[in-house]
């Protein structure tokens, strides 16, 4: 019983630091109540009678049924606490997996959107670079007017 109690108190210490469900909280209350009942029954048995009398009653008539039933209840409640903890852990793991999947899907959508924006941006830059510039004719006319007459004629003569 003391090994079970030691394991239980270790788990209780961990659970006390977490938010626990109402069902698990009720199991802990029942376990602690049963534990106090066992201690009270044991103390009562020790204080009301001699050791020899208690030994003979247990040897002749069997064990104390009240203490035995309380210990059996404690074992059942401890198993119930373990199973409830395992069930709640599984539930939280499944919930976390769903949340992670949703986050991964959102991240994929964001990556796809960013890639599309980058692709669109690159295509737009290429289109802008290849687009005819405004005022090209005016630039040509201005350059033609600024050319000095007969400049570069020597190139034609040398050929």
N, C-alpha and C positions, 0 to 999 in steps of 0.2 A: 504494500500500500504506500509506503514512504517513497519508493522509486517512482510510482505513478504520480504521487503528489509532487515530487521534485520536478518531473517532466512537465506537469501541468503548470506549476508556478513559473517555470521558464517560459512557457508559451504565453501565460497570462501577462508576464512582464512585457513581452513583445507586443501582444494585442493591446495593452494599456496605452502604448504610444501611437496606436493607429485608430482611425475611425472604424468601428465595427458595427455590423448590422444589429438590428433589434433582436433577431433570433439568436445570434451568437451571444449577445449580452445576456439574454434570458438563460441560456445554457450555463454561462459562467456564474450567474446568480444561483442557479440550482446546484451547481457543483460546490460552490462555497457554502451554501446552506446545508447540503448533505455532509460536507466535511465537518462543519461545526456540530451537526447532529451526532456524527460518529465520535467526535471528541467528547461531547457531553455525555453520551451513553457510556463511553469507556471510563470517563472520570467518575460517573455515578457508580459504575460497577466496582471500581477500585475503592471508592470511599464507603460503600455500603456492603461490607462483608470482608471476611478475611481471604487471604490468598488461597488457603487450603480449601475453604468452602467454595470459592469460585472455581478452583481446579477440579474439585470433585463434581460440582454441578456440570461443568463442561465435559468431564470424563464420563459421567454416568448418563447424563441427559442430552448430551450433545452441546453444540456451541450455542452462544446467545443469539437467538433468532433476530432480535432487533438490530444488533450490531451487524450481523451477517447480511440482513436485507439492506441495510444502509450502505454497506461496502459494495454489495452487488449493484445497487443504484448508482453509486459513485463510479464504478467501472463502466456501467452503461452510459452514464452522462459523459464520461471522459471520451468514450468511443464516439458518441454523438458529436462532441465538440470537435474531435479530429475530422470526422466526415463533413461536418458543416464548414470547417475551415478549408478543407480540400475543395469542396463544392464552390465556396465563395472565391477561392483562388483561381479555380478554373474559369469561373464567370468573369473575373477581372482580366485574366489573360485573354479570353476571347474578345472582350470589349476593347482591350488595348490593341489586339490584332486588327480589329475592324477600324479603329481610329488610325492606325498606322497605314492600313490599305487606303483609306480616304486621303490621307496626307500624301501618300505616294502618287495617287491618281491626280491630285491637285498639282503636285510638283511636275508631273508629266505634262499636264495641260499647260502649265506656265512655261516649261521648257519649249514645248511645241510652239506656243504663241511667240515667245522670244525669238526662236529660230525663224519663224515666218516673218517677224518684224525685221530681223537682220537681213533675211533674203530680200524682202521688199525694199529695204534701205539700199542694199547693194545694187539692185536692179535700177532703182531710182537715180542713184549716183551715175551709173553708166548712161542712162537716158539723158540726164542733164549734160553730161560731158559731150555726147554726140549730137545734141540738139543744136540747130543752127543759131549762131549768136545774133542778137539784134544789132542792127546798124552795121553789118558787114559791108554793104554796098557803100555806105558813107565813108567808112574807113578806107576802102579801096580808092574812092574818088579823091579823098583828101591826100592820100599817099601819092596818087598820080599827079595831083596838082603841085606837090612839093618837089617833084623830080625836076632837076635842072635840065634844060634843053641841051642836047648833044652829050650828056654825061653817059659814060660807059660806051661811047661810040668806038673808042680805040680797041675794045675787045673784038668787035666785029671786024675791024680792019686787020688785026693780027691774024685772024683765022684764015 
